[in-house]
């Protein structure tokens, strides 16, 4: 028997891919209790980064009747839009691996090298948590007598670590969605430019206060010193440009004035468009 597994391999999945999976699951036909689809992203020698996904039609949950032509065509369309994204694996929804997963996985071995299989528990059956499991498939078999090649007898799925990672833009969107939990109507509204600046400054001041409190506690002996944290703080200080306080204040004021001017002009243009629309609609 021969099994090839990289124990250091891991999967990083972005919220956009998860949103597409959940959206497709919520809009599925009532006769299906699961959905299947393709994962898109990039790969390195020790990890796969899943940045997007799309659903692939299939017949029933119990049978592995997968529309491979649709999967191949959609993957080629996605590559035309974004050439950096390639097929990296596939997914299914449910609390555990689906029946016939080895047959579908075999198809994806012809589409990409070492495809990953991700199971997303959209039904929230396991402790009411949104669980994600990732597997890497490895062929296993036994060499026949008098033959050099090994005869494959199946696919062995090995669990690998999976992490949810975000870009800065995705993190901002996720934080905005999370704020809807505290709204009775579950509605969210993107903050304005000045509100974002205010929120960023408040967050920055809070973090600076935490850092200064920690440094003061270390200097006074209340907390033990940590060389790693000290090096991180030194690197942080070295990244700050050396600018005179007056020049820095002038730069901030100039940027703020530019922001206010853009906001003023955008509101003026919006008001003019609304007025023009009302005049046009009222004219016989």
C-alpha positions as CSV (number, residue, x, y, z in Angstrom):
1,X,0.0,0.0,0.0
2,X,1.3,3.5,-0.8
3,X,-0.2,6.7,0.6
4,X,1.3,10.2,0.1
5,X,0.3,12.8,2.6
6,X,1.9,16.2,3.4
7,X,1.3,16.7,7.2
8,X,2.2,20.4,6.9
9,X,-0.4,21.1,4.2
10,X,-3.2,23.6,5.1
11,X,-6.2,25.4,3.6
12,X,-6.9,29.1,3.9
13,X,-10.5,30.1,2.9
14,X,-11.8,33.6,2.4
15,X,-15.3,34.8,3.4
16,X,-16.3,35.4,-0.3
17,X,-16.1,31.7,-1.0
18,X,-18.1,30.8,2.1
19,X,-20.7,33.4,1.3
20,X,-21.2,31.9,-2.2
21,X,-21.6,28.4,-0.6
22,X,-24.2,29.6,2.0
23,X,-26.0,31.6,-0.7
24,X,-26.2,28.6,-3.0
25,X,-27.4,26.4,-0.1
26,X,-30.2,28.8,0.9
27,X,-31.4,29.0,-2.8
28,X,-31.2,25.3,-3.5
29,X,-34.2,23.2,-4.6
30,X,-36.3,21.6,-1.8
31,X,-35.5,18.1,-3.1
32,X,-31.8,18.5,-2.4
33,X,-30.4,18.5,1.1
34,X,-26.9,19.3,0.0
35,X,-25.0,21.2,-2.7
36,X,-21.7,20.6,-4.5
37,X,-19.4,22.9,-6.2
38,X,-15.9,23.9,-7.3
39,X,-13.3,25.9,-5.2
40,X,-11.1,28.5,-6.9
41,X,-8.0,30.1,-5.7
42,X,-4.2,29.7,-5.6
43,X,-1.8,27.2,-4.3
44,X,1.7,27.0,-2.9
45,X,3.9,24.1,-2.0
46,X,2.4,23.8,1.5
47,X,-1.0,25.5,1.3
48,X,-4.1,26.3,-0.7
49,X,-5.9,29.7,-0.6
50,X,-9.5,29.5,-1.6
51,X,-10.8,32.9,-2.7
52,X,-14.0,32.0,-4.7
53,X,-16.4,29.2,-5.4
54,X,-19.4,28.3,-7.6
55,X,-22.1,25.6,-7.4
56,X,-22.2,22.7,-9.8
57,X,-25.5,20.9,-10.6
58,X,-25.9,17.3,-9.5
59,X,-28.8,14.8,-9.5
60,X,-29.3,13.4,-6.0
61,X,-27.5,13.4,-2.6
62,X,-27.0,9.7,-2.5
63,X,-25.6,9.3,-6.1
64,X,-22.4,10.8,-7.4
65,X,-24.0,12.0,-10.6
66,X,-21.9,15.2,-11.1
67,X,-22.2,17.5,-14.1
68,X,-18.5,17.5,-15.0
69,X,-19.0,19.4,-18.3
70,X,-20.6,22.3,-16.4
71,X,-17.8,22.3,-13.8
72,X,-15.1,22.4,-16.5
73,X,-16.9,25.1,-18.5
74,X,-17.5,27.4,-15.5
75,X,-13.9,27.0,-14.4
76,X,-12.7,28.1,-17.8
77,X,-15.0,31.1,-17.7
78,X,-13.7,32.1,-14.3
79,X,-10.1,31.8,-15.6
80,X,-10.9,34.2,-18.4
81,X,-12.1,36.8,-15.9
82,X,-9.3,36.2,-13.4
83,X,-6.3,34.3,-14.7
84,X,-4.7,34.1,-11.3
85,X,-7.5,31.9,-10.0
86,X,-7.4,28.2,-10.8
87,X,-9.4,25.2,-9.7
88,X,-8.0,24.0,-6.3
89,X,-10.7,21.5,-5.3
90,X,-14.4,21.1,-4.5
91,X,-16.8,21.3,-1.7
92,X,-20.0,19.8,-0.4
93,X,-22.4,20.9,2.4
94,X,-23.4,18.7,5.3
95,X,-22.2,17.5,8.7
96,X,-19.9,14.9,7.2
97,X,-18.4,13.6,3.9
98,X,-20.9,12.7,1.3
99,X,-21.4,9.3,-0.3
100,X,-19.5,8.9,-3.5
101,X,-16.9,11.6,-2.6
102,X,-14.1,9.5,-4.0
103,X,-15.6,9.5,-7.5
104,X,-16.1,13.3,-7.6
105,X,-12.6,13.7,-6.1
106,X,-11.2,11.6,-8.9
107,X,-12.6,14.0,-11.5
108,X,-10.9,17.0,-9.8
109,X,-7.5,15.1,-9.8
110,X,-7.6,15.6,-13.6
111,X,-8.4,19.3,-13.2
112,X,-5.7,20.2,-10.7
113,X,-2.8,18.7,-8.7
114,X,-3.8,17.5,-5.2
115,X,-7.3,18.9,-5.0
116,X,-8.7,19.7,-1.6
117,X,-12.2,18.6,-0.4
118,X,-14.0,20.9,2.0
119,X,-17.2,20.0,3.9
120,X,-19.2,23.0,5.1
121,X,-21.9,22.3,7.8
122,X,-24.5,24.8,6.6
123,X,-27.2,23.0,8.5
124,X,-25.6,24.0,11.9
125,X,-26.3,20.5,13.2
126,X,-23.0,20.1,15.1
127,X,-23.4,22.1,18.3
128,X,-25.1,24.9,16.2
129,X,-21.8,26.0,14.9
130,X,-20.6,26.8,11.4
131,X,-18.0,24.1,11.0
132,X,-15.6,23.7,8.1
133,X,-13.6,20.5,7.5
134,X,-10.9,20.1,4.9
135,X,-9.5,16.9,3.5
136,X,-6.7,15.9,1.1
137,X,-7.2,12.8,-1.0
138,X,-4.4,10.2,-1.5
139,X,-4.6,7.2,-3.7
140,X,-3.9,3.8,-2.1
141,X,-3.4,0.4,-3.6
142,X,-1.3,-2.8,-3.7
143,X,1.4,-3.7,-6.3
144,X,0.4,-6.8,-8.2
145,X,2.9,-9.6,-8.6
146,X,5.2,-9.1,-11.6
147,X,4.1,-5.5,-12.3
148,X,5.9,-2.3,-11.5
149,X,2.8,-0.1,-11.4
150,X,0.5,0.0,-8.4
151,X,-3.2,-0.8,-8.9
152,X,-5.3,1.9,-7.2
153,X,-8.1,0.6,-5.0
154,X,-9.5,3.9,-3.8
155,X,-8.9,7.3,-2.3
156,X,-8.0,7.9,1.4
157,X,-9.2,11.2,2.7
158,X,-6.9,12.7,5.4
159,X,-8.0,15.7,7.5
160,X,-5.9,18.9,7.2
161,X,-6.1,22.2,9.0
162,X,-8.4,24.9,7.6
163,X,-8.4,28.6,8.5
164,X,-10.6,31.5,7.6
165,X,-8.5,34.4,6.4
166,X,-9.5,37.8,5.1
167,X,-8.2,40.7,3.1
168,X,-8.5,44.2,4.6
169,X,-11.6,44.9,2.4
170,X,-13.2,41.6,3.4
171,X,-12.6,42.3,7.1
172,X,-14.3,45.7,6.8
173,X,-17.3,44.1,5.1
174,X,-17.5,41.3,7.6
175,X,-17.3,43.7,10.5
176,X,-20.2,45.7,8.9
177,X,-22.3,42.6,8.6
178,X,-21.5,41.6,12.2
179,X,-22.9,44.9,13.4
180,X,-26.3,43.9,12.0
181,X,-26.7,41.4,14.8
182,X,-27.5,44.2,17.2
183,X,-30.2,45.7,14.9
184,X,-33.8,44.5,15.3
185,X,-34.3,44.6,11.6
186,X,-30.9,43.1,10.8
187,X,-30.1,46.0,8.5
188,X,-26.7,47.7,8.2
189,X,-25.6,50.9,6.6
190,X,-22.1,51.6,5.5
191,X,-20.7,54.5,7.5
192,X,-19.8,57.8,5.9
193,X,-16.2,59.0,5.2
194,X,-16.0,61.1,8.4
195,X,-17.5,58.3,10.5
196,X,-14.8,55.9,9.2
197,X,-12.1,58.4,10.0
198,X,-13.5,58.9,13.5
199,X,-13.8,55.1,14.1
200,X,-10.2,54.6,12.8
201,X,-8.8,57.3,15.1
202,X,-10.7,55.9,18.1
203,X,-9.3,52.5,17.4
204,X,-5.8,53.9,16.9
205,X,-5.9,55.8,20.2
206,X,-7.2,52.7,22.0
207,X,-4.3,50.6,20.7
208,X,-1.8,53.3,21.5
209,X,-3.1,53.5,25.1
210,X,-2.8,49.7,25.4
211,X,0.8,49.8,24.2
212,X,1.8,52.7,26.5
213,X,0.2,51.0,29.5
214,X,2.1,47.8,28.7
215,X,5.4,49.6,28.3
216,X,4.9,51.5,31.6
217,X,4.1,48.3,33.4
218,X,7.2,46.7,32.1
219,X,9.4,49.7,33.1
220,X,7.9,49.7,36.6
221,X,8.4,46.0,37.1
222,X,4.7,45.1,37.2
223,X,4.9,42.9,34.2
224,X,7.9,40.8,33.0
225,X,9.6,41.9,29.8
226,X,9.2,39.9,26.5
227,X,11.9,40.1,24.0
228,X,9.6,39.2,21.1
229,X,7.1,41.9,21.9
230,X,10.0,44.4,22.3
231,X,11.3,43.5,18.8
232,X,7.8,43.9,17.4
233,X,7.4,47.3,19.0
234,X,10.9,48.4,17.7
235,X,9.9,47.3,14.2
236,X,6.7,49.3,14.5
237,X,8.5,52.4,15.6
238,X,11.0,52.1,12.8
239,X,8.2,52.0,10.3
240,X,6.8,55.4,11.5
241,X,8.2,58.1,9.2
242,X,10.3,60.8,10.9
243,X,8.2,63.9,10.2
244,X,8.1,67.2,12.1
245,X,4.9,67.6,14.3
246,X,3.9,70.8,12.5
247,X,4.4,69.2,9.1
248,X,2.4,66.2,10.1
249,X,-0.4,68.4,11.4
250,X,-0.5,70.3,8.1
251,X,-0.6,67.0,6.2
252,X,-3.5,65.8,8.2
253,X,-5.4,69.1,7.9
254,X,-4.9,69.1,4.2
255,X,-6.2,65.6,3.8
256,X,-9.1,66.4,6.0
257,X,-10.0,69.5,3.9
258,X,-9.7,67.4,0.7
259,X,-12.1,64.9,2.2
260,X,-14.6,67.5,3.3
261,X,-14.4,69.1,-0.2
262,X,-15.1,65.8,-1.9
263,X,-18.0,65.1,0.4
264,X,-19.4,68.5,-0.2
265,X,-19.2,68.2,-4.0
266,X,-20.7,64.7,-4.0
267,X,-23.6,65.9,-1.9
268,X,-24.1,68.8,-4.3
269,X,-24.0,66.6,-7.4
270,X,-26.5,64.2,-5.7
271,X,-28.9,67.1,-4.9
272,X,-28.6,68.4,-8.4
273,X,-29.4,65.0,-9.9
274,X,-32.4,64.6,-7.7
275,X,-33.7,68.1,-8.6
276,X,-33.2,67.4,-12.3
277,X,-35.1,64.1,-12.0
278,X,-38.0,65.8,-10.3
279,X,-38.1,68.6,-12.9
280,X,-38.0,66.1,-15.7
281,X,-40.8,63.9,-14.2
282,X,-43.0,66.9,-13.6
283,X,-42.7,68.3,-17.1
284,X,-45.6,67.1,-19.3
